[in-house]
Amino acid sequence: MLSEERAAQTRCSFAVEASLLAPISRPGTTARNRDAYHKIPHLFPDNVACPRERKYYCVYILGNFSDTLYIGFSGNLHRRIFQHKFHHFEGFTNRYEVVRLLNWESYDEVHKALAREKQLKGWTRAKKIALIVRRNPQWLDLAKEWYPWMKTDKGRDASTSR
């Protein structure tokens, strides 16, 4: 019972009846008008909206054993790093074995993350290395433990330190 109460607390404090979300079929009502009608505050008690799951956007730096660096952006860091580590796509990171996550930063707003990615890509190599060393002095793979059930097919493990 206690877990049900906690679950109820994390959900919306009200339920929207399905009839409110169903299309309104009145003569002369267009799809645009129907959509606008569903957004009218009087449909929801106390003008309270359901909390949405927080979205985050990450800028990350990957490296390899030859000190090649790659800067990227993703709305799902775990999935994107998985794609890099297990070579789901052909390209720069696959060609140069850039699979170690050396640094990452998260942002609540997509435009801030994209601006940071652009800023980092404009930095000199020395400045990028200084950022990595400041946060990850041994250049360890920060995603080393993310996929313990997967093995790389190479002789050296992608998470081996520098």
C-alpha beads as a LAMMPS data file, in Angstrom:
LAMMPS data file: protein, C-alpha beads

162 atoms
161 bonds

1 atom types
1 bond types

-500.0 500.0 xlo xhi
-500.0 500.0 ylo yhi
-500.0 500.0 zlo zhi

Masses

1 110.0

Atoms # bond

1 1 1 0.000 0.000 0.000
2 1 1 2.820 2.360 0.852
3 1 1 4.417 1.959 -2.583
4 1 1 1.056 2.712 -4.219
5 1 1 0.840 5.937 -2.235
6 1 1 4.329 6.957 -3.325
7 1 1 3.522 6.173 -6.923
8 1 1 0.366 8.244 -6.664
9 1 1 2.370 11.170 -5.288
10 1 1 4.719 11.125 -8.248
11 1 1 1.884 11.066 -10.753
12 1 1 -0.440 13.923 -11.546
13 1 1 -2.739 14.932 -8.763
14 1 1 -5.654 14.682 -11.124
15 1 1 -6.821 12.486 -13.956
16 1 1 -7.981 13.779 -17.279
17 1 1 -10.961 11.848 -18.505
18 1 1 -10.637 10.254 -21.912
19 1 1 -13.691 12.148 -23.087
20 1 1 -11.817 15.420 -22.682
21 1 1 -9.034 14.201 -24.932
22 1 1 -11.293 12.725 -27.592
23 1 1 -11.897 14.776 -30.733
24 1 1 -14.879 17.082 -30.588
25 1 1 -17.214 16.512 -33.477
26 1 1 -19.180 19.691 -33.963
27 1 1 -20.135 21.176 -37.295
28 1 1 -17.555 23.738 -38.414
29 1 1 -14.870 22.611 -35.961
30 1 1 -11.486 22.171 -37.597
31 1 1 -8.628 20.043 -36.337
32 1 1 -6.783 23.191 -35.280
33 1 1 -9.748 24.384 -33.222
34 1 1 -10.080 20.960 -31.590
35 1 1 -6.413 20.982 -30.590
36 1 1 -6.720 24.492 -29.168
37 1 1 -9.814 23.476 -27.200
38 1 1 -7.914 20.707 -25.427
39 1 1 -5.357 23.213 -24.193
40 1 1 -7.883 25.476 -22.489
41 1 1 -7.011 25.747 -18.771
42 1 1 -10.582 25.176 -17.558
43 1 1 -10.274 21.509 -18.495
44 1 1 -7.692 20.970 -15.773
45 1 1 -8.347 21.620 -12.078
46 1 1 -6.382 24.514 -10.588
47 1 1 -4.578 25.036 -13.904
48 1 1 -2.010 22.405 -12.862
49 1 1 -0.201 20.511 -15.582
50 1 1 1.211 17.007 -15.245
51 1 1 4.945 17.054 -14.583
52 1 1 6.872 15.779 -17.587
53 1 1 9.975 13.695 -17.415
54 1 1 12.988 15.990 -17.500
55 1 1 14.863 15.958 -20.754
56 1 1 18.593 16.511 -20.765
57 1 1 21.103 17.037 -23.541
58 1 1 24.751 16.068 -23.316
59 1 1 27.943 17.244 -24.923
60 1 1 30.679 14.652 -24.717
61 1 1 34.310 14.106 -25.629
62 1 1 35.524 10.692 -26.758
63 1 1 39.124 9.648 -27.224
64 1 1 41.197 6.704 -28.369
65 1 1 44.645 5.303 -27.546
66 1 1 46.302 7.504 -30.190
67 1 1 44.969 10.688 -28.550
68 1 1 42.388 11.341 -31.252
69 1 1 39.481 13.367 -29.866
70 1 1 35.852 13.505 -30.952
71 1 1 33.227 15.935 -29.659
72 1 1 29.563 15.068 -29.949
73 1 1 26.074 15.943 -28.774
74 1 1 23.190 13.680 -27.794
75 1 1 19.781 13.705 -26.170
76 1 1 20.447 10.172 -24.895
77 1 1 24.067 9.819 -23.813
78 1 1 23.927 6.151 -22.798
79 1 1 22.484 5.085 -26.144
80 1 1 24.899 7.239 -28.132
81 1 1 27.976 5.989 -26.279
82 1 1 26.753 2.419 -26.815
83 1 1 26.546 3.149 -30.546
84 1 1 30.113 4.481 -30.548
85 1 1 31.567 1.646 -28.451
86 1 1 29.992 -1.127 -30.491
87 1 1 30.397 0.533 -33.897
88 1 1 26.763 0.757 -34.931
89 1 1 27.574 3.369 -37.554
90 1 1 30.445 3.828 -39.947
91 1 1 32.289 7.095 -39.655
92 1 1 35.036 8.916 -37.819
93 1 1 34.669 7.215 -34.446
94 1 1 34.471 3.772 -36.039
95 1 1 37.435 4.386 -38.366
96 1 1 39.709 5.733 -35.604
97 1 1 38.437 3.546 -32.723
98 1 1 37.361 6.593 -30.713
99 1 1 35.365 4.823 -28.021
100 1 1 36.478 6.048 -24.574
101 1 1 34.207 8.593 -22.906
102 1 1 36.611 11.131 -21.429
103 1 1 34.305 13.999 -20.487
104 1 1 30.629 14.890 -20.624
105 1 1 28.401 17.770 -19.586
106 1 1 24.617 17.838 -19.404
107 1 1 22.220 20.716 -20.050
108 1 1 18.503 21.221 -19.529
109 1 1 18.085 23.189 -22.738
110 1 1 19.033 21.942 -26.178
111 1 1 20.283 25.297 -27.437
112 1 1 22.745 25.583 -24.527
113 1 1 24.134 22.113 -25.249
114 1 1 24.491 22.843 -28.962
115 1 1 26.216 26.148 -28.201
116 1 1 28.644 24.342 -25.869
117 1 1 29.374 21.687 -28.504
118 1 1 30.130 24.392 -31.032
119 1 1 32.318 26.213 -28.501
120 1 1 34.328 23.068 -27.689
121 1 1 34.804 22.250 -31.368
122 1 1 36.284 25.732 -31.830
123 1 1 38.812 25.272 -29.044
124 1 1 42.437 24.389 -29.676
125 1 1 43.548 20.843 -28.990
126 1 1 45.533 22.037 -25.950
127 1 1 42.455 23.644 -24.425
128 1 1 40.368 20.482 -24.962
129 1 1 43.074 18.381 -23.328
130 1 1 43.226 20.799 -20.386
131 1 1 39.453 20.396 -19.903
132 1 1 39.773 16.598 -19.929
133 1 1 42.762 16.588 -17.558
134 1 1 40.995 18.915 -15.123
135 1 1 37.998 16.571 -14.816
136 1 1 39.532 13.197 -15.675
137 1 1 43.309 13.312 -15.017
138 1 1 43.957 9.628 -15.829
139 1 1 41.842 9.747 -19.012
140 1 1 39.752 6.831 -17.750
141 1 1 36.728 5.682 -19.701
142 1 1 33.812 7.214 -17.780
143 1 1 31.430 4.707 -19.394
144 1 1 33.547 1.666 -18.521
145 1 1 30.870 0.108 -16.300
146 1 1 27.818 1.110 -18.342
147 1 1 27.635 -2.062 -20.467
148 1 1 29.131 -4.910 -18.392
149 1 1 27.265 -7.591 -20.358
150 1 1 28.868 -6.519 -23.644
151 1 1 32.387 -7.328 -24.736
152 1 1 34.334 -5.521 -27.420
153 1 1 35.683 -7.677 -30.217
154 1 1 39.124 -6.059 -30.170
155 1 1 42.226 -7.242 -28.319
156 1 1 42.362 -4.133 -26.130
157 1 1 39.304 -3.296 -24.116
158 1 1 37.726 0.057 -24.948
159 1 1 37.811 0.967 -21.273
160 1 1 41.508 0.321 -20.685
161 1 1 43.152 3.421 -19.279
162 1 1 45.711 5.393 -21.213

Bonds

1 1 1 2
2 1 2 3
3 1 3 4
4 1 4 5
5 1 5 6
6 1 6 7
7 1 7 8
8 1 8 9
9 1 9 10
10 1 10 11
11 1 11 12
12 1 12 13
13 1 13 14
14 1 14 15
15 1 15 16
16 1 16 17
17 1 17 18
18 1 18 19
19 1 19 20
20 1 20 21
21 1 21 22
22 1 22 23
23 1 23 24
24 1 24 25
25 1 25 26
26 1 26 27
27 1 27 28
28 1 28 29
29 1 29 30
30 1 30 31
31 1 31 32
32 1 32 33
33 1 33 34
34 1 34 35
35 1 35 36
36 1 36 37
37 1 37 38
38 1 38 39
39 1 39 40
40 1 40 41
41 1 41 42
42 1 42 43
43 1 43 44
44 1 44 45
45 1 45 46
46 1 46 47
47 1 47 48
48 1 48 49
49 1 49 50
50 1 50 51
51 1 51 52
52 1 52 53
53 1 53 54
54 1 54 55
55 1 55 56
56 1 56 57
57 1 57 58
58 1 58 59
59 1 59 60
60 1 60 61
61 1 61 62
62 1 62 63
63 1 63 64
64 1 64 65
65 1 65 66
66 1 66 67
67 1 67 68
68 1 68 69
69 1 69 70
70 1 70 71
71 1 71 72
72 1 72 73
73 1 73 74
74 1 74 75
75 1 75 76
76 1 76 77
77 1 77 78
78 1 78 79
79 1 79 80
80 1 80 81
81 1 81 82
82 1 82 83
83 1 83 84
84 1 84 85
85 1 85 86
86 1 86 87
87 1 87 88
88 1 88 89
89 1 89 90
90 1 90 91
91 1 91 92
92 1 92 93
93 1 93 94
94 1 94 95
95 1 95 96
96 1 96 97
97 1 97 98
98 1 98 99
99 1 99 100
100 1 100 101
101 1 101 102
102 1 102 103
103 1 103 104
104 1 104 105
105 1 105 106
106 1 106 107
107 1 107 108
108 1 108 109
109 1 109 110
110 1 110 111
111 1 111 112
112 1 112 113
113 1 113 114
114 1 114 115
115 1 115 116
116 1 116 117
117 1 117 118
118 1 118 119
119 1 119 120
120 1 120 121
121 1 121 122
122 1 122 123
123 1 123 124
124 1 124 125
125 1 125 126
126 1 126 127
127 1 127 128
128 1 128 129
129 1 129 130
130 1 130 131
131 1 131 132
132 1 132 133
133 1 133 134
134 1 134 135
135 1 135 136
136 1 136 137
137 1 137 138
138 1 138 139
139 1 139 140
140 1 140 141
141 1 141 142
142 1 142 143
143 1 143 144
144 1 144 145
145 1 145 146
146 1 146 147
147 1 147 148
148 1 148 149
149 1 149 150
150 1 150 151
151 1 151 152
152 1 152 153
153 1 153 154
154 1 154 155
155 1 155 156
156 1 156 157
157 1 157 158
158 1 158 159
159 1 159 160
160 1 160 161
161 1 161 162
